Amino acid sequence: MKTGTKDKAEGSFHEAKGKIKEVTGKLTGKPNLEVAGKNEEVTGKIQKKVGQVKTVLGK
């Protein structure tokens, strides 16, 4: 698997995992889990964009 494709897949995974943590934190009243989820979601979005750039550049 090319690194761009791998980064996009991993980014999507982290984005989804972060959203689940965020919602779980909201439902259980745990602000630390909610913040951790938001951070992971943003990290996933960034990783996905990096993968898109790598794909365009052919790396």
Backbone atoms as SQL, in Angstrom:
CREATE TABLE atoms (id INTEGER PRIMARY KEY, chain TEXT, resi INTEGER, resn TEXT, atom TEXT, x REAL, y REAL, z REAL);
INSERT INTO atoms VALUES
  (1, 'A', 1, 'MET', 'N', 0.846, -1.168, 0.000),
  (2, 'A', 1, 'MET', 'CA', 0.000, 0.000, 0.000),
  (3, 'A', 1, 'MET', 'C', 0.896, 1.237, 0.000),
  (4, 'A', 2, 'LYS', 'N', 0.574, 2.210, -0.842),
  (5, 'A', 2, 'LYS', 'CA', 1.352, 3.431, -0.905),
  (6, 'A', 2, 'LYS', 'C', 1.157, 4.238, 0.371),
  (7, 'A', 3, 'THR', 'N', 2.157, 5.038, 0.712),
  (8, 'A', 3, 'THR', 'CA', 2.095, 5.788, 1.968),
  (9, 'A', 3, 'THR', 'C', 0.942, 6.782, 1.987),
  (10, 'A', 4, 'GLY', 'N', 0.617, 7.386, 0.853),
  (11, 'A', 4, 'GLY', 'CA', -0.501, 8.321, 0.801),
  (12, 'A', 4, 'GLY', 'C', -1.824, 7.644, 1.115),
  (13, 'A', 5, 'THR', 'N', -2.015, 6.481, 0.540),
  (14, 'A', 5, 'THR', 'CA', -3.236, 5.719, 0.783),
  (15, 'A', 5, 'THR', 'C', -3.291, 5.249, 2.232),
  (16, 'A', 6, 'LYS', 'N', -2.140, 4.827, 2.750),
  (17, 'A', 6, 'LYS', 'CA', -2.065, 4.365, 4.139),
  (18, 'A', 6, 'LYS', 'C', -2.402, 5.517, 5.092),
  (19, 'A', 7, 'ASP', 'N', -1.850, 6.700, 4.834),
  (20, 'A', 7, 'ASP', 'CA', -2.133, 7.857, 5.682),
  (21, 'A', 7, 'ASP', 'C', -3.607, 8.230, 5.640),
  (22, 'A', 8, 'LYS', 'N', -4.211, 8.156, 4.469),
  (23, 'A', 8, 'LYS', 'CA', -5.640, 8.478, 4.362),
  (24, 'A', 8, 'LYS', 'C', -6.483, 7.481, 5.152),
  (25, 'A', 9, 'ALA', 'N', -6.138, 6.204, 5.056),
  (26, 'A', 9, 'ALA', 'CA', -6.890, 5.174, 5.776),
  (27, 'A', 9, 'ALA', 'C', -6.727, 5.326, 7.286),
  (28, 'A', 10, 'GLU', 'N', -5.501, 5.521, 7.730),
  (29, 'A', 10, 'GLU', 'CA', -5.258, 5.702, 9.157),
  (30, 'A', 10, 'GLU', 'C', -5.908, 6.981, 9.677),
  (31, 'A', 11, 'GLY', 'N', -5.884, 8.024, 8.860),
  (32, 'A', 11, 'GLY', 'CA', -6.528, 9.279, 9.240),
  (33, 'A', 11, 'GLY', 'C', -8.023, 9.105, 9.423),
  (34, 'A', 12, 'SER', 'N', -8.646, 8.374, 8.526),
  (35, 'A', 12, 'SER', 'CA', -10.086, 8.119, 8.639),
  (36, 'A', 12, 'SER', 'C', -10.395, 7.312, 9.892),
  (37, 'A', 13, 'PHE', 'N', -9.530, 6.345, 10.189),
  (38, 'A', 13, 'PHE', 'CA', -9.711, 5.522, 11.388),
  (39, 'A', 13, 'PHE', 'C', -9.631, 6.380, 12.653),
  (40, 'A', 14, 'HIS', 'N', -8.607, 7.235, 12.734),
  (41, 'A', 14, 'HIS', 'CA', -8.439, 8.080, 13.910),
  (42, 'A', 14, 'HIS', 'C', -9.565, 9.107, 14.025),
  (43, 'A', 15, 'GLU', 'N', -10.021, 9.587, 12.890),
  (44, 'A', 15, 'GLU', 'CA', -11.131, 10.539, 12.884),
  (45, 'A', 15, 'GLU', 'C', -12.397, 9.893, 13.469),
  (46, 'A', 16, 'ALA', 'N', -12.698, 8.684, 13.040),
  (47, 'A', 16, 'ALA', 'CA', -13.882, 7.975, 13.537),
  (48, 'A', 16, 'ALA', 'C', -13.718, 7.616, 15.016),
  (49, 'A', 17, 'LYS', 'N', -12.546, 7.133, 15.382),
  (50, 'A', 17, 'LYS', 'CA', -12.283, 6.769, 16.763),
  (51, 'A', 17, 'LYS', 'C', -12.393, 7.994, 17.681),
  (52, 'A', 18, 'GLY', 'N', -11.898, 9.123, 17.210),
  (53, 'A', 18, 'GLY', 'CA', -11.983, 10.353, 17.984),
  (54, 'A', 18, 'GLY', 'C', -13.418, 10.810, 18.175),
  (55, 'A', 19, 'LYS', 'N', -14.223, 10.670, 17.130),
  (56, 'A', 19, 'LYS', 'CA', -15.639, 11.053, 17.228),
  (57, 'A', 19, 'LYS', 'C', -16.357, 10.173, 18.251),
  (58, 'A', 20, 'ILE', 'N', -16.044, 8.899, 18.260),
  (59, 'A', 20, 'ILE', 'CA', -16.662, 7.981, 19.226),
  (60, 'A', 20, 'ILE', 'C', -16.273, 8.383, 20.648),
  (61, 'A', 21, 'LYS', 'N', -14.985, 8.685, 20.861),
  (62, 'A', 21, 'LYS', 'CA', -14.532, 9.112, 22.185),
  (63, 'A', 21, 'LYS', 'C', -15.232, 10.409, 22.609),
  (64, 'A', 22, 'GLU', 'N', -15.350, 11.339, 21.652),
  (65, 'A', 22, 'GLU', 'CA', -15.986, 12.623, 21.954),
  (66, 'A', 22, 'GLU', 'C', -17.433, 12.436, 22.404),
  (67, 'A', 23, 'VAL', 'N', -18.188, 11.658, 21.660),
  (68, 'A', 23, 'VAL', 'CA', -19.595, 11.411, 21.993),
  (69, 'A', 23, 'VAL', 'C', -19.710, 10.658, 23.317),
  (70, 'A', 24, 'THR', 'N', -18.838, 9.673, 23.526),
  (71, 'A', 24, 'THR', 'CA', -18.852, 8.919, 24.782),
  (72, 'A', 24, 'THR', 'C', -18.565, 9.845, 25.963),
  (73, 'A', 25, 'GLY', 'N', -17.614, 10.744, 25.792),
  (74, 'A', 25, 'GLY', 'CA', -17.292, 11.699, 26.840),
  (75, 'A', 25, 'GLY', 'C', -18.465, 12.609, 27.164),
  (76, 'A', 26, 'LYS', 'N', -19.187, 13.047, 26.129),
  (77, 'A', 26, 'LYS', 'CA', -20.369, 13.887, 26.341),
  (78, 'A', 26, 'LYS', 'C', -21.455, 13.119, 27.091),
  (79, 'A', 27, 'LEU', 'N', -21.701, 11.886, 26.663),
  (80, 'A', 27, 'LEU', 'CA', -22.775, 11.091, 27.266),
  (81, 'A', 27, 'LEU', 'C', -22.481, 10.697, 28.709),
  (82, 'A', 28, 'THR', 'N', -21.221, 10.457, 29.018),
  (83, 'A', 28, 'THR', 'CA', -20.865, 10.012, 30.364),
  (84, 'A', 28, 'THR', 'C', -20.454, 11.163, 31.277),
  (85, 'A', 29, 'GLY', 'N', -20.394, 12.361, 30.739),
  (86, 'A', 29, 'GLY', 'CA', -20.014, 13.512, 31.550),
  (87, 'A', 29, 'GLY', 'C', -18.541, 13.548, 31.906),
  (88, 'A', 30, 'LYS', 'N', -17.709, 13.028, 30.997),
  (89, 'A', 30, 'LYS', 'CA', -16.257, 13.010, 31.230),
  (90, 'A', 30, 'LYS', 'C', -15.592, 13.974, 30.235),
  (91, 'A', 31, 'PRO', 'N', -15.353, 15.213, 30.674),
  (92, 'A', 31, 'PRO', 'CA', -14.795, 16.212, 29.751),
  (93, 'A', 31, 'PRO', 'C', -13.405, 15.848, 29.235),
  (94, 'A', 32, 'ASN', 'N', -12.610, 15.122, 30.025),
  (95, 'A', 32, 'ASN', 'CA', -11.276, 14.736, 29.556),
  (96, 'A', 32, 'ASN', 'C', -11.357, 13.800, 28.360),
  (97, 'A', 33, 'LEU', 'N', -12.289, 12.870, 28.395),
  (98, 'A', 33, 'LEU', 'CA', -12.471, 11.940, 27.280),
  (99, 'A', 33, 'LEU', 'C', -12.994, 12.686, 26.053),
  (100, 'A', 34, 'GLU', 'N', -13.877, 13.639, 26.284),
  (101, 'A', 34, 'GLU', 'CA', -14.421, 14.436, 25.184),
  (102, 'A', 34, 'GLU', 'C', -13.312, 15.226, 24.490),
  (103, 'A', 35, 'VAL', 'N', -12.434, 15.850, 25.272),
  (104, 'A', 35, 'VAL', 'CA', -11.325, 16.618, 24.707),
  (105, 'A', 35, 'VAL', 'C', -10.348, 15.704, 23.983),
  (106, 'A', 36, 'ALA', 'N', -10.061, 14.556, 24.572),
  (107, 'A', 36, 'ALA', 'CA', -9.159, 13.597, 23.922),
  (108, 'A', 36, 'ALA', 'C', -9.734, 13.149, 22.585),
  (109, 'A', 37, 'GLY', 'N', -11.042, 12.953, 22.545),
  (110, 'A', 37, 'GLY', 'CA', -11.691, 12.566, 21.302),
  (111, 'A', 37, 'GLY', 'C', -11.603, 13.641, 20.242),
  (112, 'A', 38, 'LYS', 'N', -11.821, 14.893, 20.655),
  (113, 'A', 38, 'LYS', 'CA', -11.710, 16.002, 19.696),
  (114, 'A', 38, 'LYS', 'C', -10.290, 16.102, 19.150),
  (115, 'A', 39, 'ASN', 'N', -9.309, 15.936, 20.043),
  (116, 'A', 39, 'ASN', 'CA', -7.911, 15.998, 19.600),
  (117, 'A', 39, 'ASN', 'C', -7.593, 14.889, 18.606),
  (118, 'A', 40, 'GLU', 'N', -8.056, 13.683, 18.890),
  (119, 'A', 40, 'GLU', 'CA', -7.790, 12.561, 17.982),
  (120, 'A', 40, 'GLU', 'C', -8.505, 12.763, 16.647),
  (121, 'A', 41, 'GLU', 'N', -9.700, 13.322, 16.694),
  (122, 'A', 41, 'GLU', 'CA', -10.443, 13.583, 15.466),
  (123, 'A', 41, 'GLU', 'C', -9.703, 14.597, 14.581),
  (124, 'A', 42, 'VAL', 'N', -9.197, 15.654, 15.186),
  (125, 'A', 42, 'VAL', 'CA', -8.438, 16.657, 14.432),
  (126, 'A', 42, 'VAL', 'C', -7.150, 16.058, 13.885),
  (127, 'A', 43, 'THR', 'N', -6.486, 15.259, 14.689),
  (128, 'A', 43, 'THR', 'CA', -5.266, 14.587, 14.240),
  (129, 'A', 43, 'THR', 'C', -5.553, 13.689, 13.038),
  (130, 'A', 44, 'GLY', 'N', -6.677, 12.987, 13.083),
  (131, 'A', 44, 'GLY', 'CA', -7.072, 12.137, 11.960),
  (132, 'A', 44, 'GLY', 'C', -7.331, 12.934, 10.693),
  (133, 'A', 45, 'LYS', 'N', -7.976, 14.089, 10.850),
  (134, 'A', 45, 'LYS', 'CA', -8.238, 14.946, 9.682),
  (135, 'A', 45, 'LYS', 'C', -6.931, 15.432, 9.068),
  (136, 'A', 46, 'ILE', 'N', -5.987, 15.802, 9.924),
  (137, 'A', 46, 'ILE', 'CA', -4.684, 16.259, 9.431),
  (138, 'A', 46, 'ILE', 'C', -3.961, 15.132, 8.709),
  (139, 'A', 47, 'GLN', 'N', -3.960, 13.946, 9.298),
  (140, 'A', 47, 'GLN', 'CA', -3.282, 12.803, 8.680),
  (141, 'A', 47, 'GLN', 'C', -3.921, 12.461, 7.335),
  (142, 'A', 48, 'LYS', 'N', -5.245, 12.578, 7.259),
  (143, 'A', 48, 'LYS', 'CA', -5.940, 12.308, 6.003),
  (144, 'A', 48, 'LYS', 'C', -5.510, 13.308, 4.926),
  (145, 'A', 49, 'LYS', 'N', -5.378, 14.575, 5.287),
  (146, 'A', 49, 'LYS', 'CA', -4.932, 15.598, 4.332),
  (147, 'A', 49, 'LYS', 'C', -3.502, 15.344, 3.881),
  (148, 'A', 50, 'VAL', 'N', -2.649, 14.913, 4.811),
  (149, 'A', 50, 'VAL', 'CA', -1.267, 14.593, 4.456),
  (150, 'A', 50, 'VAL', 'C', -1.253, 13.460, 3.436),
  (151, 'A', 51, 'GLY', 'N', -2.100, 12.467, 3.640),
  (152, 'A', 51, 'GLY', 'CA', -2.203, 11.366, 2.683),
  (153, 'A', 51, 'GLY', 'C', -2.665, 11.825, 1.314),
  (154, 'A', 52, 'GLN', 'N', -3.598, 12.773, 1.292),
  (155, 'A', 52, 'GLN', 'CA', -4.073, 13.308, 0.010),
  (156, 'A', 52, 'GLN', 'C', -2.951, 14.040, -0.711),
  (157, 'A', 53, 'VAL', 'N', -2.168, 14.806, 0.027),
  (158, 'A', 53, 'VAL', 'CA', -1.047, 15.527, -0.576),
  (159, 'A', 53, 'VAL', 'C', -0.014, 14.552, -1.115),
  (160, 'A', 54, 'LYS', 'N', 0.296, 13.516, -0.339),
  (161, 'A', 54, 'LYS', 'CA', 1.261, 12.502, -0.788),
  (162, 'A', 54, 'LYS', 'C', 0.770, 11.810, -2.064),
  (163, 'A', 55, 'THR', 'N', -0.530, 11.553, -2.127),
  (164, 'A', 55, 'THR', 'CA', -1.095, 10.899, -3.315),
  (165, 'A', 55, 'THR', 'C', -0.932, 11.805, -4.536),
  (166, 'A', 56, 'VAL', 'N', -1.208, 13.083, -4.362),
  (167, 'A', 56, 'VAL', 'CA', -1.090, 14.028, -5.478),
  (168, 'A', 56, 'VAL', 'C', 0.368, 14.142, -5.923),
  (169, 'A', 57, 'LEU', 'N', 1.280, 14.151, -4.965),
  (170, 'A', 57, 'LEU', 'CA', 2.696, 14.282, -5.294),
  (171, 'A', 57, 'LEU', 'C', 3.315, 12.972, -5.754),
  (172, 'A', 58, 'GLY', 'N', 2.596, 11.877, -5.588),
  (173, 'A', 58, 'GLY', 'CA', 3.075, 10.582, -6.041),
  (174, 'A', 58, 'GLY', 'C', 4.065, 9.926, -5.110),
  (175, 'A', 59, 'LYS', 'N', 3.991, 10.232, -3.821),
  (176, 'A', 59, 'LYS', 'CA', 4.928, 9.641, -2.856),
  (177, 'A', 59, 'LYS', 'C', 4.287, 8.485, -2.153);
